[in-house]
Amino acid sequence: VRLLWNFLMLPLVFYFPRGAPMPGRLAERGTATFAMITAKDTIHGEGKAYQVSYHFRGPDGSGNLTGYSADMAVESNHYNAVDIGTVVTIVFDPEDPKKSLIYRCGDYENIGLG
């Protein structure tokens, strides 16, 4: 079911985000792919924070694919909605694949083009 959800969300990546902390470069030139959740952490400090780690394959600059690992701070509802091993849709910068985010965990709204 989760894989189907992620597959159905891929077309939304091509809409323009509004009110987004999603970096502008990802909004304009981001590429969607699948990633696997590899770890979940709670960080205690001034309140509780949640972090999800994931791994995906992307271009290495020479036309080959290589593996990338990334972390993303998420809200508690997103943290609780994924398990280690869950496959999720991410958006990454094809010019710098180290810049990425988990699509459904972003704080933005997608709108169509009219």
N, C-alpha and C positions, 0 to 999 in steps of 0.2 A: 504494500500500500504506500509506504514512504517513497519507494523508488518511482512509483507511478505519479505521486504528488510532485516530486522533483522534476520529472519529465514534463509534466503539464505546466510547470512554472517557467520552463526555459523560454517560451515566447515572450514572457513578461519582461525579460532582461532587456529586450530591445525597445521598451517604452522609456520615456524620459522620466526621471525621478523628480519629485518636488519636495522641498523642505528637507533635504537630505544631508545627514552627516556623511553619506557615502561620498568619497572623494570625487571631485568633478571629472578627473581623468577616467575613473572607472565608469562613471555615468555615460561619458561620451564614447569611450573606446573599449569598454570592458568586454571580455569574452567569458562566456559561461562554460562551465565544465562540472564534472562530478568530483566530489571529494569524500573521503571517509573520516568520520570522527575517530580520533585516536586517543583522546584523553579529555577528562572533565575535572575542573578544579574549582574549589571555593576558596576565595581569598578573604581573610578577615583583616579588618583595619578599622576605619571609621564606618562601620556597617559591613554588610556582606556583599562581596562582588563575585561574579561568576565568570569563568573563562572556559572556552571550548577550544581544543586543539584539533587540527585536521591536516590531512595529507592529500595532495593531488599531483597530477602530472601536467606539466606545461612546457612551452618551448624554452630552450636554453640559449637562444640567440644565434645558433648555428643551424637551425632547422631540425634539430633533434629534440625529443621529449626527455625531460628529466623530472625527478621527484622534488616537490617542495613541501615544506611543513610550515604551518602558520598557527597563530593563536588569535582569538577574538574574544573581547569582553562582550557578554550577552546579558540580557535581562533574565530573571529567574524563570519566567514562563518558557523561554527558548531553551534554557539550560535543562529544565525538566522534560522537555519534549524530545530530546535526542539522547541516545545511548551510544556508548562506545561501539563502533562498528556500523553505525547508521550512515547511509550514503546520502549526502546533501548536495544541493546545487550551490556552487560558489561563482563569484565573478572575480576575474583577475585582470590585471593590466598586461596585455600581450607584450608591451615593451619592457615591463619590469614585473614579471610574475610573482615576485616577493610581495607585491601589493595586491591583497585580495580580501574578500569578505564573504561570509556565509550569507547567501541571498536572503533567505527568509528571516534572518536575525537582524537585518538592517533596520534602522529607524527612518524609514522613508515611505512615501506613497507613490505609486506608479499611476500615470495617466496615459491615455492613448493620444494619438495624433488626430483628433477630430472627427 
